[in-house]
Amino acid sequence: YNEYKSYLRMEFNKKYEQWHEDFQVFMNNARNTKEKAGLDEEFEAQQKIYSKWAKDYDEVLDEDGENYQGYNILAKHIAETLPTSSSCEVLDFGCGTGLLAEALRNKGFKTIDGLEPNEELLAHARMKGVCRELYSSRGFTSIPKDRSYDIIASSGVFFLSASHPNTDVIADALNFLKTGGNLFILTKKSYFSKDFVRWDVVEKLEAEKKLREVSRKYVPGYRKVFEFEDDPESMAAIIQYQKL
């Protein structure tokens, strides 16, 4: 029995190391290379990686692998920040396999939709049966224009690279938030300083009185620290915006 457990662990370690090379090393290079590839090409390359790993995605992100805790950190923060209501409508932006949606449901949020561009990841979210509706598009184009939410939440999606959602998506999100509704973005704090992040877009929205920044919070333990990172606490950042 112990030999079998050792064998399973060894096989998982091989799988995880391959995921790390396929995705995290690729993303680190995309974030830091000075010569940016075309954003559409980079996006398509990412989608191929997501599709390849869709069936193993939750496993390699689990505590024995990457130990990604972003979705748990964000769900806890939202539940502590806003009153939980079964009538509250939530959109999980970049829902992947539905990890954040599951965590929010466990915190008492019952009406959750998911938006995700990758069909293979979306198929696994669909199998979980957590979301009311699942939409497939790179931005908000697949969501009915008359749909509006109390909360739009996103975990580990913004600012991962120049081709990932940036601040221009915040302006688009406002079209699907109810007045007074809240947008929560969780990502790694170190990504905030990347040269492709356009904070001037948010400043313009604030100046136009379209939104306000409610809070900005930093929490250690985003995920495992990687060999190419200088961030021993693996600091997560949560920004909350409110639509005015």
N, C-alpha and C positions, 0 to 999 in steps of 0.2 A: 504493500500500500504506500509506504513512504517513498519507494523508488518511483512509483507511478506519479505521486505528487511532485516529486523532483523533476520528472520528465515533463509534466504539464507546465511547471514553472519555467523550465528551460525553453519550451516551445513558445510560451507567452513572451518571454524576454526577447526572443528572436523577432517575434511579431512586433513588439513595441519598438525595438531598435529600428526596424524597417519603417514603421510609421514616423518615428522621430526624424529619420533621414528624409523620407518622402515629403513630409509636411513642414515640420518645424524648422529644419535647416533650410528648406526652400523658402519659407516665409521670412526667415531672418535675412537671407540674401536679398529677397525682394525689398525688404524694408531699408536695407543699408547700402545697396549698390548705388553708385553715383550715376551710372548710365541706366536709366529706367527703360525697361522694355515697354512696348506698347501696352496700355492698360487693358485693352480687350484681350490681347494675347496672354497677359499675365492672369487675367480672370479665368480664361478658358483652361489654362494649365492648372490653376487651383481647383476648378470644378472636376477635372479628370482625377485629381488626387482624392477629392471628397467622394466621388463615385466609386473609386477603387476601394475605399476604406469604409463605405457606408455600413456594411453589415457588422464590422468590427469597431465602429466609431465609439460607441458607449464604453466598450471594453478597454480600448487603449487610453481613453480619457479617465478611467476609473482610478481608484486610489492605488492599485498595484501598478498602474502605468504612469500617466502624466499627472494624476491626482489633481485634475482641473476642478476647482471649487467655485468658479465664477458664478454659475447659475444658482448655487446654494447661497452664496454671499448676497447676490442681488435679490433673490426671493425673500430672504430674511430681512433685508433692508426695506424693501417695499412694504412688507407686512408690518414692520415696526413704524413706518412713516405714515402710512395711510390706513384708514379703517377698512378692514376686510368686509366685503359685501358680496353676497351671491349675485347681485344684479350688476356689479361692476364689470364692465366689458374691457378686456385686455387683449392687446395684440403683441405677440412675441415676434419681434422683427429679427429675421435671420434665425429661425427656430431650430434649424438642423433636424435632429432626431426627436426634438421635443423635451430636452432636459430641463430647460427653464420652465416650460409649461407644466411639466410634472411637479417641479418644486413649488411653483405658485399654487397649483391645485392643492398640494399638501398643506399650504398655508391658508387655505380657505377660499381662494379665488376659483370660481366655478365656470365663468364664461370667458374662455380663452380661444382666440384664433391664432394661427401661425402663418408666417410668411417666410418663404425659403426658395432661393433660385435653383437649388440642386434637387432634381427629381428623385434620386436614389435615397438621399437623406430624408426627403419628405415622405417617401414610402414607409420608412421605419417610424416616423412620427405618426403616420396614419394608423399603423398597426397598434400603437399604444392606446389610441382612442381617447386621448386627453383633450384634444382641441375640438371645438365646435365646427370650425371651418379651417381648411388649409389652402393657402394660395401660393401659386408658383410664379414668381417673377423676380428679376434682379432688383427692381424698385417696387413702388406701390401700384404699378400699372394694372395688376390683376385684381386689386381690391375694388369692389363697387364704389363709385364716387359718393354715394349717399351713406356709406358706412362710416361711423365715427366711434371713437374709443375714449374711455376714461383714462386708460393707461396704455402707453406704448413702451415696452421694455425690450432691451437688447443686451445680451450677455456675450462678450468675447467676439464681437463682430466689427465694431467701429475701429478704424485706424490701424488695423493689422498690417496694411500695406497701402500703397497709393491706389490700388484698384479695389480695395475694400471700401465700405461706406465711409464717407467723409462728412464734413459739416453741411454740405449742400443737401444731404439727405434729411437733416434736421428741419430745413425749410419745407421739404416735401411732407414730412411727418405731421407738421402743423395742420395740413389739410385734412388729416384723418383723426385729429384730436378734438374732443369737445372743448369749448371754452372753459378754462379752469382745469382742464385735463393735464396730466403729467407725463413727460417723457423721461425715462430712466435709461442711462447708458452706462454699462460697466465694461471696462477694458483694462489693460495693463497701464499703470501710471506712466511708465517709461515711454509709451507710444505718444503721449501728449506732445513731446518735444520734437517729434519728427518733422522734417521740413515740408512734408506734403500735407500736414494738417492745417486747414484754413480757419483759424480762429476769427479772422476778420469777418467771415460770413455770419458767425454767431453775434459778433459785436454789432453788425448792421441790423440783425433781427431785433436785438435788444434796443437799439436806438430808435427803431421804428415801432417800438412798443408791441411787438408781436409775441414776444416771450420774455420771461425773466429766469435767471438762474436762481433756483431755490437753495440748493446746497451742493457742496462738493466734499466727498468723504473718501479717505484712503484706508484700506483694510489689507493687512498682510495675508499671505497664503492664497494668492490667485491660483497658483499651480506650482508644480516642481520647478526648481531653479535649473536652467539649462547651462551647458558648458560655455556658451558664448555670451552669457548675460552677467552684468555687474549689478545685481539686484538681489542681495541675500535674503531679503524678506518677501520677494516676489509680490510686490505691492499692487493691489487692485485699486482702481479709481472708479467711483460712482458719481456721476453728475445727474442732478435732477433739474429739469426745466419745466416751467408751467406755461401753458398757452394763455395769453391775455386776450 
